[in-house]
């Protein structure tokens, strides 16, 4: 079907409003300051393949990581109506253990397969482990808290009591954890109702066509932003002071090859994973890379699966940017905090080789 520009804007804002309403629901019904005051959560709508259609303007570090958790939930087994899959495993798309993700399928009419998925991720103030807050200077992930692979928190609309009891028995603040989890459930239920209402109002074919068109448009805009960068090879290297146990710098090296409307981010040459909890898992690294390229776009586009299509990320397994189980990841490195200007990755600045205090090398 043909895409009308006015209808395109209508659907763009409809999908975005659903993700934003999820966030409002989570914020207003959550129990902990992490959610109500720090706003440490993210909400998004996904298509039947688990590809992002729209994500609210929430936590950047969740942007590229949460789709991996959605896919892990889908791959864990078929979901029925009313099911909710819960997980926080950093090696299944999670960020660190306090970030618990809930994934719900959305069915239309009598269809037997989900037409959409909705998910939200929220930082819980405690998920067990060796110290309160579950953000210790640890040597392995088992010290950091309770690891949740994809498990059913709810089946056919009812919470699975054994799963809830198991989780609450391993945290220091069970009442607050239960309150935040039920707030996350409410956020997914709101999104499910809104998506079903949208399809009822506009029809399935039109809704699905515009969902795909939104992803394609974001891809075109990101490709245009990359095309404005001169083709070439750009490198930058920096180091963490230490890993919390050894007074040895931990080096991260990034090389970006730009060719036309595509970019390849290569972290080969970065140091091996370390003993401390500053390791980044693959989901964190992907998320950081995608966010940088999204920041290059000045246009008003949705953050969705289109951002990742022009990009290739190479993160060798076993390095500081793609740590393996059971590496500690509570304080995962995801962004550089230094004296660099805040406009470093903005569109007006251009490729980071001319004005940065510590410019990248270009050749």
PANUNU-71795 format. One record per residue (C-alpha): x negated, y, z. Coordinates in steps of 0.1 Angstrom, whole numbers, plus 2048, in hexadecimal, padded with zeros to 3 digits. Layout:
REM PANUNU-71795
<<X,Y,Z>>;
...
END
This chain:
REM PANUNU-71795
<<800,800,800>>;
<<7F5,824,7FA>>;
<<7E8,838,817>>;
<<7F9,85A,81D>>;
<<7E3,874,82E>>;
<<7FF,880,845>>;
<<809,85D,84F>>;
<<7E4,855,854>>;
<<7E2,870,86E>>;
<<802,865,87F>>;
<<7F5,841,883>>;
<<7D3,84D,88E>>;
<<7E2,860,8AA>>;
<<7FB,844,8B2>>;
<<7DF,82A,8B7>>;
<<7C9,843,8CA>>;
<<7E6,84D,8E1>>;
<<7EC,828,8EA>>;
<<7C7,825,8F5>>;
<<7C9,846,908>>;
<<7EA,83C,919>>;
<<7D9,81C,924>>;
<<7BE,832,934>>;
<<7D8,848,945>>;
<<7EA,82A,953>>;
<<7CA,81B,960>>;
<<7BF,83C,970>>;
<<7DF,843,981>>;
<<7E6,820,98E>>;
<<7C2,816,997>>;
<<7B8,814,9BB>>;
<<792,81C,9BC>>;
<<780,83D,9B7>>;
<<76C,82C,99B>>;
<<78C,82C,986>>;
<<7A0,849,994>>;
<<784,863,997>>;
<<765,857,984>>;
<<77B,84B,967>>;
<<764,82E,961>>;
<<77A,81A,949>>;
<<782,816,925>>;
<<7A1,80B,911>>;
<<7A5,800,8ED>>;
<<7BB,7F0,8D3>>;
<<7AF,7D4,8BD>>;
<<7BB,7C2,89E>>;
<<7C2,79D,89B>>;
<<79D,796,894>>;
<<792,7A9,8B3>>;
<<785,7C7,89F>>;
<<78B,7E9,8B0>>;
<<7A7,7FF,8A1>>;
<<7A5,81B,8BB>>;
<<794,821,8DC>>;
<<79B,83D,8F4>>;
<<782,858,8FC>>;
<<775,846,91A>>;
<<753,837,924>>;
<<73A,838,907>>;
<<727,81A,913>>;
<<746,804,90F>>;
<<74C,80F,8EB>>;
<<738,7F5,8D9>>;
<<737,7DB,8F4>>;
<<75C,7D4,8FB>>;
<<763,7C5,8D8>>;
<<74A,7A9,8E0>>;
<<75F,7A1,900>>;
<<77F,7A1,8EC>>;
<<770,788,8D3>>;
<<764,772,8F0>>;
<<787,772,8FE>>;
<<796,769,8DC>>;
<<77C,74D,8D8>>;
<<784,73F,8FB>>;
<<7A4,730,8EE>>;
<<7C7,739,8E1>>;
<<7DA,753,8F5>>;
<<7FF,751,8FB>>;
<<817,76E,901>>;
<<810,77E,922>>;
<<7ED,76F,926>>;
<<7D1,785,932>>;
<<7AC,77B,92F>>;
<<794,789,949>>;
<<76E,78A,946>>;
<<74F,79E,950>>;
<<733,788,944>>;
<<718,79E,935>>;
<<70E,782,91E>>;
<<731,780,90F>>;
<<734,7A5,906>>;
<<735,7B3,929>>;
<<720,7D0,935>>;
<<718,7C8,959>>;
<<72C,7B4,972>>;
<<740,7D0,983>>;
<<750,7D7,961>>;
<<76D,7BF,95E>>;
<<780,7BD,93D>>;
<<7A4,7B1,938>>;
<<7AF,7A6,915>>;
<<7D3,7A1,90B>>;
<<7E3,795,8EB>>;
<<800,7A8,8DB>>;
<<81A,793,8C9>>;
<<834,7A1,8B0>>;
<<856,791,8AE>>;
<<854,76C,8AD>>;
<<832,76A,89E>>;
<<81C,74F,8AD>>;
<<7FB,762,8A9>>;
<<7F2,783,8B8>>;
<<7F4,7A1,8A1>>;
<<7DF,7B7,8B8>>;
<<7CA,7B4,8D7>>;
<<7C7,7CF,8F2>>;
<<7AB,7D1,90C>>;
<<79E,7E7,928>>;
<<77E,7E7,93C>>;
<<77A,7F6,95E>>;
<<75D,7F9,976>>;
<<766,7E8,998>>;
<<755,7F5,9B7>>;
<<74B,7D2,9C2>>;
<<74A,7B0,9B1>>;
<<735,79E,9CC>>;
<<710,798,9CA>>;
<<6F3,79F,9E1>>;
<<6FD,7C3,9E9>>;
<<71C,7D9,9EC>>;
<<726,7E9,9CB>>;
<<717,7CC,9B7>>;
<<6FB,7E2,9A8>>;
<<6DD,7D3,9BA>>;
<<6B8,7D4,9B0>>;
<<6BA,7AF,9A8>>;
<<6A4,795,997>>;
<<6C0,781,987>>;
<<6E5,786,97E>>;
<<6F1,76D,998>>;
<<6E6,786,9B3>>;
<<6FB,7A2,9A3>>;
<<71E,794,9A9>>;
<<739,77C,99D>>;
<<735,773,979>>;
<<756,76F,966>>;
<<756,75D,945>>;
<<776,760,931>>;
<<792,753,948>>;
<<7B7,757,949>>;
<<7C1,770,963>>;
<<7E5,76D,958>>;
<<7F9,753,945>>;
<<819,75A,934>>;
<<81E,77A,947>>;
<<816,76C,96A>>;
<<7F5,771,97D>>;
<<7E2,751,983>>;
<<7DF,751,9A9>>;
<<7C1,73A,9AB>>;
<<7AC,751,994>>;
<<7B6,770,9A8>>;
<<7AE,75F,9C9>>;
<<78D,753,9BC>>;
<<783,776,9B2>>;
<<790,788,9D1>>;
<<77D,76F,9E7>>;
<<75C,77A,9D8>>;
<<75F,7A0,9DC>>;
<<75B,7B7,9FA>>;
<<77A,7CC,9F3>>;
<<795,7B3,9E8>>;
<<7B3,7CA,9EC>>;
<<7A3,7E5,9D7>>;
<<799,7CB,9BD>>;
<<7BC,7BD,9BA>>;
<<7CA,7E0,9B6>>;
<<7B2,7E9,99A>>;
<<7B8,7C8,988>>;
<<7DE,7CD,989>>;
<<7D8,7F0,97C>>;
<<7C5,7E1,95F>>;
<<7E1,7C9,959>>;
<<7FA,7E6,958>>;
<<7E5,7F8,93E>>;
<<7E5,7DA,927>>;
<<80A,7D6,92B>>;
<<810,7FA,922>>;
<<7FC,7F6,902>>;
<<80E,7D6,8F9>>;
<<830,7E8,8FB>>;
<<824,806,8E7>>;
<<816,7F1,8CB>>;
<<836,7DD,8C9>>;
<<84A,7FD,8C8>>;
<<833,80B,8AC>>;
<<839,7ED,896>>;
<<85E,7EE,89D>>;
<<85F,812,892>>;
<<849,811,874>>;
<<848,7ED,869>>;
<<82C,7D3,86A>>;
<<81E,7D8,847>>;
<<81A,7FD,84B>>;
<<80C,7FB,86E>>;
<<7F2,7E1,864>>;
<<7E9,7F4,844>>;
<<7E1,813,857>>;
<<7CE,801,872>>;
<<7B7,7F4,857>>;
<<7B6,816,846>>;
<<7AA,826,867>>;
<<78D,80E,869>>;
<<784,813,845>>;
<<785,839,849>>;
<<76E,839,867>>;
<<756,824,853>>;
<<755,83C,836>>;
<<74F,85A,84D>>;
<<733,848,860>>;
<<723,83F,83E>>;
<<725,863,833>>;
<<714,86E,853>>;
<<6F8,855,84E>>;
<<6F5,860,829>>;
<<6EC,883,835>>;
<<6CD,875,846>>;
<<6AF,873,82F>>;
<<6A6,850,826>>;
<<688,844,839>>;
<<679,832,857>>;
<<67C,843,879>>;
<<66C,837,899>>;
<<66E,840,8BE>>;
<<65F,830,8DC>>;
<<664,836,901>>;
<<661,824,922>>;
<<672,81F,943>>;
<<65C,826,961>>;
<<660,803,96E>>;
<<679,7E7,974>>;
<<67D,7EC,99A>>;
<<665,7D0,9A3>>;
<<645,7D6,98F>>;
<<635,7F8,98A>>;
<<631,7F2,965>>;
<<642,807,94A>>;
<<65C,7F5,935>>;
<<659,7FF,910>>;
<<677,803,8F9>>;
<<66F,808,8D4>>;
<<689,811,8BA>>;
<<684,813,894>>;
<<6A0,81F,87D>>;
<<6A0,819,858>>;
<<6B8,82F,845>>;
<<6C1,824,821>>;
<<6DE,837,811>>;
<<6FC,833,827>>;
<<6EE,817,83C>>;
<<6D8,816,85B>>;
<<6C4,7FB,86B>>;
<<6BA,7FE,890>>;
<<69D,7E7,899>>;
<<691,7E3,8BC>>;
<<675,7CA,8B4>>;
<<656,7D4,8C8>>;
<<66A,7DB,8E8>>;
<<65D,7CB,907>>;
<<66A,7A9,913>>;
<<686,7A6,92C>>;
<<67B,7AF,94F>>;
<<680,7A2,973>>;
<<694,7C0,97F>>;
<<6B8,7CA,976>>;
<<6B0,7E4,95B>>;
<<6B4,7CA,93F>>;
<<6CE,7D2,924>>;
<<6E3,7B6,916>>;
<<6EC,7B6,8F1>>;
<<70E,7C6,8F6>>;
<<6FE,7E4,907>>;
<<6E5,7E9,8EB>>;
<<6FF,7E7,8D0>>;
<<715,7FF,8E3>>;
<<6F9,819,8E7>>;
<<6F0,817,8C2>>;
<<714,81A,8B6>>;
<<71A,838,8CD>>;
<<6FC,84B,8BF>>;
<<708,847,89B>>;
<<72C,850,8A5>>;
<<71D,871,8B4>>;
<<70F,879,892>>;
<<732,87C,885>>;
<<742,89E,889>>;
<<763,895,87B>>;
<<781,88B,88F>>;
<<781,865,88A>>;
<<78B,848,8A1>>;
<<770,833,8B1>>;
<<777,811,8A2>>;
<<767,7F4,88F>>;
<<75F,80B,872>>;
<<742,81A,886>>;
<<72E,7F9,886>>;
<<732,7EF,861>>;
<<716,805,853>>;
<<6FE,7FB,86F>>;
<<6E7,7DE,876>>;
<<6D8,7DA,899>>;
<<6B9,7C3,89E>>;
<<6B4,7BB,8C2>>;
<<69D,79D,8C8>>;
<<6AA,785,8E2>>;
<<695,785,902>>;
<<68C,7AA,900>>;
<<696,7C7,917>>;
<<6B1,7CF,8FE>>;
<<6BF,7AC,8FA>>;
<<6B9,79A,91B>>;
<<6C2,776,920>>;
<<6D5,765,93C>>;
<<6CE,766,959>>;
<<6BC,788,957>>;
<<6C9,7A3,96E>>;
<<6DC,7BE,95C>>;
<<6EE,7D3,976>>;
<<6DA,7F2,96E>>;
<<6D8,7EB,949>>;
<<6C5,805,935>>;
<<6DD,816,91C>>;
<<6D2,83A,917>>;
<<6B4,850,91B>>;
<<6B6,86B,936>>;
<<69B,885,932>>;
<<694,8A8,928>>;
<<6A1,8A3,904>>;
<<6BC,8BC,8FB>>;
<<6E0,8B0,8FD>>;
<<6E5,8B8,8D9>>;
<<6CA,8A0,8CE>>;
<<6E2,888,8BC>>;
<<6FB,8A2,8B1>>;
<<702,8A8,88C>>;
<<6F3,8CB,88D>>;
<<6D1,8BE,898>>;
<<6CC,8A6,87C>>;
<<6B3,889,87C>>;
<<69E,888,89C>>;
<<67D,891,88D>>;
<<67C,8B7,88B>>;
<<688,8C8,8AB>>;
<<685,8AF,8C7>>;
<<66B,8B6,8E2>>;
<<65E,893,8DB>>;
<<666,88D,8B6>>;
<<669,86B,8A6>>;
<<650,862,88B>>;
<<65E,862,868>>;
<<64D,853,84A>>;
END
